[in-house]
């Protein structure tokens, strides 16, 4: 390592021009010579630009949230064997649609799933960069897994009276910030556990995730 105290680092004052991948750039400096650090874009902008962010939601007609962790969850995201990506959960959402709710919670869960879940209804994901096609993750409503869902953590849907038709907690959108990673051969699940069935409660569930090469 050089010990020359006269080594100087140079940068450019003001914004850079649009650059191609792999280009070498100077550091950006302010007019007083201090170095500038800034996100510059939204939290997911770089991953979206690279076409790695996918979004999926169940149908607008809604889905029953479930009463227990089962083999046929209302929403499942499968990472196929051989996908060569880690499915990194960014956001989840649950929106109340109709019916009355019972007491309970909505959970994140997972299960080992080497083969595609059977039956149910397939959900077509969308690439967050809308001009591109979707990636490796596959989504389902009511498809059958090889085993019952194993709880990761409860995350939404606080205490509700059986007679109420109010929403699911203060906010149905959760910024997971990439905390949960689903390897190939596993399923990510959202499913309710409740003290009763309520009266035909329906909701709309959705997930956004990044596919990171591994």
C-alpha positions in Angstrom: 0.0 0.0 0.0 1.3 3.4 -0.9 2.3 5.7 2.0 2.7 8.8 -0.3 0.6 11.5 1.5 0.7 13.6 -1.7 -1.6 11.2 -3.6 -4.6 13.1 -4.8 -8.1 11.8 -5.8 -10.0 13.7 -8.5 -13.7 13.8 -9.2 -16.1 15.7 -11.4 -18.4 18.5 -10.1 -22.0 18.0 -11.1 -24.0 15.1 -12.7 -22.5 12.4 -15.0 -23.7 11.7 -18.5 -25.6 8.5 -19.1 -23.1 5.6 -19.0 -23.0 2.1 -20.3 -22.5 -0.9 -18.0 -18.9 -1.4 -17.2 -17.8 2.2 -17.9 -15.3 3.8 -15.5 -16.5 6.9 -13.8 -15.2 9.7 -11.6 -16.6 10.4 -8.2 -19.1 13.2 -8.1 -18.1 16.3 -6.1 -20.0 19.3 -4.9 -18.9 22.8 -5.7 -17.0 23.0 -2.5 -15.1 19.9 -3.3 -16.8 17.5 -0.9 -17.8 14.0 -2.1 -21.5 13.5 -2.9 -23.3 10.3 -1.9 -27.0 10.0 -3.0 -29.4 7.2 -3.9 -30.4 9.1 -7.0 -33.4 6.8 -7.7 -36.0 4.8 -5.8 -35.1 1.9 -3.6 -35.8 -0.8 -6.3 -34.9 1.2 -9.4 -31.6 -0.5 -10.2 -33.1 -4.0 -9.9 -36.2 -3.0 -11.9 -34.0 -1.5 -14.6 -32.1 -4.8 -14.8 -35.4 -6.7 -15.2 -35.0 -8.7 -12.0 -38.1 -7.6 -10.1 -41.4 -9.5 -10.5 -44.9 -8.8 -9.2 -47.8 -11.2 -8.8 -51.3 -10.8 -7.4 -54.3 -13.1 -7.1 -57.4 -12.3 -9.2 -59.5 -9.2 -8.4 -62.4 -11.5 -7.4 -60.3 -12.3 -4.3 -59.4 -15.5 -2.5 -60.4 -17.0 0.9 -57.6 -16.3 3.3 -57.6 -19.8 5.0 -58.0 -20.8 8.7 -54.8 -22.9 9.2 -51.4 -23.6 7.6 -52.4 -26.2 5.0 -51.3 -28.0 1.9 -53.5 -25.7 -0.3 -52.6 -22.1 0.6 -54.4 -19.1 -0.9 -51.2 -17.7 -2.3 -48.0 -19.6 -3.1 -44.8 -18.5 -4.9 -42.7 -21.4 -6.0 -39.0 -21.2 -6.9 -38.4 -24.2 -9.4 -35.5 -26.6 -9.0 -32.9 -25.5 -11.5 -34.0 -21.8 -11.6 -30.5 -20.7 -10.5 -32.0 -17.7 -8.7 -32.8 -16.7 -5.1 -36.3 -15.3 -4.8 -35.8 -12.4 -2.5 -39.1 -11.0 -1.1 -39.4 -7.2 -1.4 -43.0 -6.3 -0.7 -46.2 -8.2 0.2 -49.8 -6.9 0.2 -53.2 -8.0 1.5 -56.3 -6.0 0.7 -59.7 -6.7 2.3 -62.4 -7.3 -0.4 -65.6 -8.7 1.1 -67.2 -10.8 3.8 -66.7 -10.6 7.6 -63.4 -11.4 9.3 -62.7 -13.6 12.3 -59.9 -13.2 14.8 -56.6 -14.2 13.5 -53.4 -13.4 11.6 -51.9 -13.7 8.1 -48.6 -15.5 8.1 -45.5 -16.0 5.9 -44.6 -19.6 5.5 -42.6 -22.0 3.4 -42.3 -25.6 2.5 -39.8 -27.8 0.5 -41.4 -28.3 -3.0 -39.2 -30.1 -5.5 -42.0 -30.4 -8.1 -44.6 -27.9 -9.3 -47.6 -27.6 -6.9 -50.6 -29.5 -8.4 -54.0 -28.1 -9.4 -55.3 -24.8 -8.2 -55.1 -21.7 -10.3 -51.9 -20.5 -11.8 -51.1 -16.7 -11.5 -49.1 -15.1 -14.2 -46.4 -12.8 -12.7 -45.5 -9.5 -14.3 -42.0 -8.0 -14.7 -41.8 -4.7 -12.9 -40.1 -3.4 -16.0 -43.2 -3.8 -18.0 -41.6 -4.2 -21.4 -39.8 -7.4 -20.3 -41.1 -10.9 -19.7 -41.4 -12.5 -16.2 -38.7 -14.6 -14.7 -38.4 -17.9 -12.8 -40.9 -17.6 -10.0 -44.3 -19.3 -10.4 -47.4 -18.3 -8.4 -50.6 -20.2 -7.5 -53.9 -19.9 -5.7 -55.2 -23.0 -4.0 -52.5 -25.4 -5.5 -51.6 -28.5 -3.6 -48.2 -28.7 -2.0 -46.4 -31.9 -0.9 -46.6 -30.8 2.7 -48.4 -28.3 4.9 -46.9 -24.8 5.1 -44.3 -24.3 7.9 -44.6 -20.9 9.7 -41.8 -18.3 9.1 -43.6 -15.4 11.0 -47.0 -13.8 11.3 -47.0 -10.3 9.8 -50.5 -8.8 9.4 -54.2 -8.9 10.3 -54.5 -8.0 13.9 -57.5 -8.9 16.1 -60.9 -8.5 14.3 -64.4 -9.1 15.5 -66.3 -11.8 13.7 -69.1 -9.3 12.9 -66.8 -6.6 11.4 -66.1 -6.0 7.8 -63.3 -3.6 8.5 -59.9 -3.8 6.8 -56.8 -5.8 7.6 -54.8 -3.7 10.2 -53.6 -0.2 9.4 -51.7 -1.1 6.3 -52.0 -4.2 4.1 -48.6 -3.4 2.4 -45.5 -4.6 4.1 -42.0 -3.6 3.0 -40.1 -6.8 3.7 -36.8 -5.2 2.5 -35.4 -8.5 1.1 -35.5 -10.2 4.6 -36.9 -13.5 3.2 -35.0 -15.5 0.6 -36.5 -18.5 -1.1 -34.1 -21.0 -2.6 -34.8 -23.3 -5.6 -37.1 -26.1 -4.6 -39.0 -24.1 -2.0 -42.4 -22.3 -1.9 -43.2 -19.0 -0.2 -46.7 -18.8 1.2 -49.1 -16.3 2.6 -52.0 -17.8 4.6 -54.3 -16.9 7.5 -54.6 -18.7 10.7 -57.8 -17.8 12.5 -60.1 -18.7 15.3 -63.1 -19.2 13.0 -64.3 -18.9 9.4 -66.0 -15.5 9.7 -68.5 -15.1 6.9 -67.0 -15.8 3.5 -64.0 -13.4 4.0 -62.2 -12.6 0.7 -59.0 -10.6 0.1 -56.5 -9.9 -2.6 -52.9 -11.0 -2.0 -49.8 -9.9 -3.8 -46.0 -10.2 -3.7 -43.1 -8.4 -5.3 -39.7 -10.1 -5.4 -36.3 -9.8 -6.9 -34.6 -12.7 -8.6 -30.9 -12.8 -7.7 -28.6 -15.1 -9.7 -26.9 -17.7 -7.5 
